[in-house]
Amino acid sequence: MKNLFVLLFVTIFVNHLFAQKISDFNKPNFENKHFETTGTKSVNSLLDNYDVKFYKIEVDVTNTSKTINSGIGTMYAQVVNNPLNTILLELINSLTVD
């Protein structure tokens, strides 16, 4: 009886080991595929003058509203082509920046 219980337990345990599929671990890779297919050439040549290293966005929100009360956006970049006299920020038309 004890052997039967151990065999049943091992069978159930081993069955749950294969519950996760290997493809589940590759789901975040879909984000990288966009950048691989677009290449390195920018649509606007102004974007080739600097290399963005980091974007930092700080927003003030509440759980009682769907709007952003205020925010600060900071961009850290390295100049690639001197002289740099213009920085181009591509924004979305449906959003309002004050």
Secondary structure, DSSP 4 states (H G I P E B T S, - for coil): -HHHHHHHHHHHHHHHHT-S-GGGGGGGGHHHHHHHHH-S--SSGGGGGEEEEEEEEEEE--TT-SS--EEEEEEEEEE-SS----------TTS---
